[in-house]
């Protein structure tokens, strides 16, 4: 499965505020730079990169944690 499809599935499976937040962060990242690559790493974490990691999106039970690297 392509990483983008895995991220789609993760967002769909998170039927609460975490899915909405992750979808919003994803949309912002992809709109900001069309050359960003979506990846799936580290035991199920969506990762956005371009010449290095830009952000990692992890959804926890009580929080959604976008980790920015740049």
N, CA, C and O atoms as a GROMACS GRO file, in nm:
protein
  280
    1UNK      N    1   0.084  -0.118   0.000
    1UNK     CA    2   0.000   0.000   0.000
    1UNK      C    3   0.090   0.125   0.000
    1UNK      O    4   0.190   0.130   0.071
    2UNK      N    5   0.053   0.222  -0.078
    2UNK     CA    6   0.128   0.348  -0.089
    2UNK      C    7   0.116   0.427   0.042
    2UNK      O    8   0.011   0.423   0.106
    3UNK      N    9   0.221   0.498   0.084
    3UNK     CA   10   0.215   0.574   0.209
    3UNK      C   11   0.095   0.669   0.217
    3UNK      O   12   0.034   0.683   0.323
    4UNK      N   13   0.061   0.735   0.108
    4UNK     CA   14  -0.054   0.826   0.109
    4UNK      C   15  -0.183   0.751   0.143
    4UNK      O   16  -0.269   0.804   0.213
    5UNK      N   17  -0.196   0.630   0.092
    5UNK     CA   18  -0.314   0.548   0.122
    5UNK      C   19  -0.316   0.508   0.269
    5UNK      O   20  -0.422   0.503   0.331
    6UNK      N   21  -0.200   0.479   0.325
    6UNK     CA   22  -0.192   0.444   0.467
    6UNK      C   23  -0.232   0.563   0.554
    6UNK      O   24  -0.301   0.547   0.655
    7UNK      N   25  -0.189   0.682   0.514
    7UNK     CA   26  -0.225   0.802   0.588
    7UNK      C   27  -0.375   0.828   0.576
    7UNK      O   28  -0.440   0.864   0.674
    8UNK      N   29  -0.431   0.808   0.456
    8UNK     CA   30  -0.576   0.819   0.438
    8UNK      C   31  -0.649   0.726   0.534
    8UNK      O   32  -0.746   0.765   0.599
    9UNK      N   33  -0.603   0.603   0.542
    9UNK     CA   34  -0.666   0.503   0.629
    9UNK      C   35  -0.655   0.542   0.776
    9UNK      O   36  -0.751   0.530   0.851
   10UNK      N   37  -0.536   0.589   0.816
   10UNK     CA   38  -0.518   0.632   0.955
   10UNK      C   39  -0.616   0.743   0.990
   10UNK      O   40  -0.680   0.739   1.095
   11UNK      N   41  -0.627   0.843   0.903
   11UNK     CA   42  -0.719   0.954   0.927
   11UNK      C   43  -0.863   0.904   0.936
   11UNK      O   44  -0.938   0.946   1.024
   12UNK      N   45  -0.901   0.814   0.847
   12UNK     CA   46  -1.037   0.758   0.850
   12UNK      C   47  -1.063   0.677   0.977
   12UNK      O   48  -1.174   0.680   1.031
   13UNK      N   49  -0.962   0.606   1.024
   13UNK     CA   50  -0.976   0.526   1.146
   13UNK      C   51  -0.984   0.610   1.272
   13UNK      O   52  -1.040   0.568   1.372
   14UNK      N   53  -0.929   0.730   1.266
   14UNK     CA   54  -0.935   0.823   1.380
   14UNK      C   55  -1.059   0.909   1.362
   14UNK      O   56  -1.050   1.022   1.313
   15UNK      N   57  -1.173   0.858   1.400
   15UNK     CA   58  -1.301   0.922   1.373
   15UNK      C   59  -1.334   1.035   1.471
   15UNK      O   60  -1.449   1.081   1.477
   16UNK      N   61  -1.237   1.080   1.546
   16UNK     CA   62  -1.261   1.188   1.641
   16UNK      C   63  -1.177   1.310   1.602
   16UNK      O   64  -1.134   1.322   1.488
   17UNK      N   65  -1.154   1.398   1.698
   17UNK     CA   66  -1.079   1.521   1.672
   17UNK      C   67  -0.937   1.495   1.623
   17UNK      O   68  -0.879   1.579   1.553
   18UNK      N   69  -0.878   1.379   1.660
   18UNK     CA   70  -0.741   1.350   1.618
   18UNK      C   71  -0.733   1.333   1.467
   18UNK      O   72  -0.639   1.382   1.405
   19UNK      N   73  -0.830   1.266   1.408
   19UNK     CA   74  -0.832   1.249   1.263
   19UNK      C   75  -0.849   1.382   1.192
   19UNK      O   76  -0.783   1.409   1.091
   20UNK      N   77  -0.937   1.466   1.245
   20UNK     CA   78  -0.959   1.599   1.186
   20UNK      C   79  -0.834   1.684   1.196
   20UNK      O   80  -0.798   1.755   1.102
   21UNK      N   81  -0.766   1.676   1.311
   21UNK     CA   82  -0.644   1.754   1.330
   21UNK      C   83  -0.533   1.706   1.238
   21UNK      O   84  -0.465   1.786   1.175
   22UNK      N   85  -0.516   1.575   1.230
   22UNK     CA   86  -0.412   1.520   1.142
   22UNK      C   87  -0.442   1.554   0.996
   22UNK      O   88  -0.350   1.586   0.921
   23UNK      N   89  -0.568   1.547   0.955
   23UNK     CA   90  -0.606   1.583   0.819
   23UNK      C   91  -0.576   1.730   0.790
   23UNK      O   92  -0.530   1.764   0.681
   24UNK      N   93  -0.601   1.815   0.887
   24UNK     CA   94  -0.575   1.958   0.871
   24UNK      C   95  -0.426   1.987   0.859
   24UNK      O   96  -0.384   2.066   0.774
   25UNK      N   97  -0.346   1.924   0.945
   25UNK     CA   98  -0.200   1.942   0.940
   25UNK      C   99  -0.147   1.891   0.806
   25UNK      O  100  -0.064   1.956   0.742
   26UNK      N  101  -0.196   1.775   0.764
   26UNK     CA  102  -0.153   1.716   0.636
   26UNK      C  103  -0.184   1.811   0.521
   26UNK      O  104  -0.099   1.838   0.436
   27UNK      N  105  -0.307   1.863   0.518
   27UNK     CA  106  -0.350   1.953   0.411
   27UNK      C  107  -0.260   2.078   0.408
   27UNK      O  108  -0.220   2.122   0.300
   28UNK      N  109  -0.230   2.133   0.525
   28UNK     CA  110  -0.145   2.253   0.532
   28UNK      C  111  -0.006   2.227   0.478
   28UNK      O  112   0.050   2.308   0.404
   29UNK      N  113   0.050   2.113   0.515
   29UNK     CA  114   0.185   2.077   0.469
   29UNK      C  115   0.187   2.061   0.318
   29UNK      O  116   0.275   2.116   0.251
   30UNK      N  117   0.091   1.987   0.264
   30UNK     CA  118   0.089   1.960   0.120
   30UNK      C  119   0.057   2.085   0.038
   30UNK      O  120   0.106   2.100  -0.074
   31UNK      N  121  -0.024   2.175   0.093
   31UNK     CA  122  -0.054   2.300   0.023
   31UNK      C  123   0.064   2.396   0.025
   31UNK      O  124   0.083   2.474  -0.068
   32UNK      N  125   0.144   2.390   0.130
   32UNK     CA  126   0.258   2.480   0.144
   32UNK      C  127   0.369   2.446   0.044
   32UNK      O  128   0.439   2.536  -0.002
   33UNK      N  129   0.385   2.319   0.011
   33UNK     CA  130   0.492   2.278  -0.079
   33UNK      C  131   0.449   2.152  -0.154
   33UNK      O  132   0.438   2.044  -0.094
   34UNK      N  133   0.424   2.166  -0.281
   34UNK     CA  134   0.375   2.054  -0.363
   34UNK      C  135   0.480   1.944  -0.384
   34UNK      O  136   0.446   1.836  -0.433
   35UNK      N  137   0.604   1.969  -0.348
   35UNK     CA  138   0.710   1.869  -0.366
   35UNK      C  139   0.735   1.786  -0.240
   35UNK      O  140   0.828   1.705  -0.237
   36UNK      N  141   0.655   1.806  -0.138
   36UNK     CA  142   0.667   1.728  -0.014
   36UNK      C  143   0.632   1.582  -0.045
   36UNK      O  144   0.539   1.554  -0.121
   37UNK      N  145   0.707   1.492   0.014
   37UNK     CA  146   0.686   1.348  -0.003
   37UNK      C  147   0.621   1.294   0.124
   37UNK      O  148   0.666   1.323   0.235
   38UNK      N  149   0.515   1.216   0.107
   38UNK     CA  150   0.453   1.149   0.220
   38UNK      C  151   0.515   1.011   0.235
   38UNK      O  152   0.528   0.936   0.139
   39UNK      N  153   0.553   0.979   0.359
   39UNK     CA  154   0.614   0.850   0.388
   39UNK      C  155   0.545   0.788   0.508
   39UNK      O  156   0.470   0.854   0.580
   40UNK      N  157   0.571   0.660   0.529
   40UNK     CA  158   0.513   0.586   0.642
   40UNK      C  159   0.629   0.518   0.712
   40UNK      O  160   0.689   0.426   0.657
   41UNK      N  161   0.660   0.561   0.834
   41UNK     CA  162   0.778   0.510   0.904
   41UNK      C  163   0.748   0.480   1.050
   41UNK      O  164   0.638   0.506   1.099
   42UNK      N  165   0.846   0.427   1.115
   42UNK     CA  166   0.852   0.410   1.260
   42UNK      C  167   0.723   0.354   1.320
   42UNK      O  168   0.654   0.420   1.398
   43UNK      N  169   0.694   0.233   1.282
   43UNK     CA  170   0.578   0.162   1.339
   43UNK      C  171   0.446   0.234   1.320
   43UNK      O  172   0.364   0.242   1.411
   44UNK      N  173   0.426   0.287   1.201
   44UNK     CA  174   0.297   0.346   1.170
   44UNK      C  175   0.284   0.495   1.188
   44UNK      O  176   0.177   0.543   1.225
   45UNK      N  177   0.389   0.568   1.163
   45UNK     CA  178   0.383   0.713   1.174
   45UNK      C  179   0.388   0.777   1.036
   45UNK      O  180   0.476   0.745   0.956
   46UNK      N  181   0.294   0.867   1.006
   46UNK     CA  182   0.304   0.942   0.882
   46UNK      C  183   0.417   1.044   0.893
   46UNK      O  184   0.435   1.110   0.996
   47UNK      N  185   0.493   1.055   0.786
   47UNK     CA  186   0.609   1.145   0.783
   47UNK      C  187   0.602   1.225   0.653
   47UNK      O  188   0.574   1.170   0.546
   48UNK      N  189   0.628   1.355   0.663
   48UNK     CA  190   0.634   1.440   0.546
   48UNK      C  191   0.777   1.492   0.535
   48UNK      O  192   0.835   1.540   0.632
   49UNK      N  193   0.832   1.481   0.414
   49UNK     CA  194   0.972   1.520   0.398
   49UNK      C  195   0.997   1.584   0.261
   49UNK      O  196   0.921   1.566   0.166
   50UNK      N  197   1.104   1.658   0.257
   50UNK     CA  198   1.160   1.714   0.134
   50UNK      C  199   1.302   1.757   0.170
   50UNK      O  200   1.321   1.854   0.243
   51UNK      N  201   1.398   1.686   0.119
   51UNK     CA  202   1.538   1.710   0.156
   51UNK      C  203   1.556   1.698   0.308
   51UNK      O  204   1.631   1.774   0.368
   52UNK      N  205   1.487   1.604   0.368
   52UNK     CA  206   1.490   1.582   0.513
   52UNK      C  207   1.349   1.586   0.568
   52UNK      O  208   1.256   1.630   0.501
   53UNK      N  209   1.334   1.542   0.690
   53UNK     CA  210   1.203   1.535   0.753
   53UNK      C  211   1.152   1.675   0.786
   53UNK      O  212   1.224   1.756   0.845
   54UNK      N  213   1.028   1.700   0.748
   54UNK     CA  214   0.960   1.825   0.782
   54UNK      C  215   0.874   1.805   0.906
   54UNK      O  216   0.877   1.886   0.999
   55UNK      N  217   0.797   1.696   0.907
   55UNK     CA  218   0.706   1.671   1.019
   55UNK      C  219   0.675   1.522   1.031
   55UNK      O  220   0.677   1.449   0.932
   56UNK      N  221   0.647   1.481   1.153
   56UNK     CA  222   0.600   1.346   1.184
   56UNK      C  223   0.467   1.365   1.256
   56UNK      O  224   0.458   1.446   1.348
   57UNK      N  225   0.365   1.291   1.215
   57UNK     CA  226   0.234   1.304   1.279
   57UNK      C  227   0.198   1.179   1.355
   57UNK      O  228   0.174   1.074   1.295
   58UNK      N  229   0.193   1.187   1.485
   58UNK     CA  230   0.154   1.074   1.569
   58UNK      C  231   0.024   1.108   1.639
   58UNK      O  232   0.008   1.217   1.693
   59UNK      N  233  -0.069   1.013   1.639
   59UNK     CA  234  -0.196   1.033   1.708
   59UNK      C  235  -0.198   0.945   1.832
   59UNK      O  236  -0.194   0.822   1.821
   60UNK      N  237  -0.205   1.007   1.947
   60UNK     CA  238  -0.212   0.935   2.074
   60UNK      C  239  -0.354   0.942   2.127
   60UNK      O  240  -0.437   1.015   2.072
   61UNK      N  241  -0.383   0.868   2.230
   61UNK     CA  242  -0.520   0.866   2.283
   61UNK      C  243  -0.568   1.004   2.327
   61UNK      O  244  -0.684   1.039   2.307
   62UNK      N  245  -0.480   1.081   2.385
   62UNK     CA  246  -0.521   1.211   2.438
   62UNK      C  247  -0.468   1.330   2.359
   62UNK      O  248  -0.502   1.444   2.390
   63UNK      N  249  -0.384   1.305   2.258
   63UNK     CA  250  -0.330   1.418   2.183
   63UNK      C  251  -0.288   1.375   2.044
   63UNK      O  252  -0.265   1.257   2.017
   64UNK      N  253  -0.277   1.472   1.957
   64UNK     CA  254  -0.219   1.453   1.824
   64UNK      C  255  -0.092   1.537   1.824
   64UNK      O  256  -0.098   1.657   1.851
   65UNK      N  257   0.020   1.477   1.793
   65UNK     CA  258   0.147   1.546   1.807
   65UNK      C  259   0.218   1.561   1.672
   65UNK      O  260   0.286   1.468   1.628
   66UNK      N  261   0.203   1.676   1.608
   66UNK     CA  262   0.285   1.699   1.490
   66UNK      C  263   0.423   1.746   1.536
   66UNK      O  264   0.435   1.842   1.612
   67UNK      N  265   0.526   1.679   1.492
   67UNK     CA  266   0.662   1.714   1.529
   67UNK      C  267   0.729   1.777   1.409
   67UNK      O  268   0.748   1.712   1.306
   68UNK      N  269   0.763   1.904   1.422
   68UNK     CA  270   0.826   1.976   1.312
   68UNK      C  271   0.977   1.967   1.325
   68UNK      O  272   1.032   1.980   1.435
   69UNK      N  273   1.042   1.945   1.212
   69UNK     CA  274   1.188   1.932   1.213
   69UNK      C  275   1.258   2.053   1.155
   69UNK      O  276   1.378   2.068   1.177
   70UNK      N  277   1.190   2.138   1.084
   70UNK     CA  278   1.255   2.252   1.021
   70UNK      C  279   1.220   2.379   1.089
   70UNK      O  280   1.267   2.486   1.049
   0.00000   0.00000   0.00000
